[in-house]
Amino acid sequence: MGVMGRPVMIIALVVIMLVVLGWQAFSLTIGSPVSADALPRDAQSRQGFAILTAHYPAFNENPLDVTAQTLDHALA
């Protein structure tokens, strides 16, 4: 009989095995922290970033650089 004789049971077993094998994927955190808060408090890079943001609040903003080409093909 094999697989073709019991398709529902085989499908159920395969699904259960895949869920068991992939269970850890449900707790994954995808992506990486982009801010300096992910660094230890005593890291020089985090301290330097804190000083920059304290003295220059505009430094904390995320700039958007735009390059455009005019009709005379000059970069603006």
Buried (B, 14 or more C-beta within 10 A) or exposed (E): EEEEEEEEEEEEEEEEEEEEEEEEEEEEEEEEEEEBEEBEEEEEEBEEBEEEBEEEEEEEEEEEEEEEEEEEEEEE
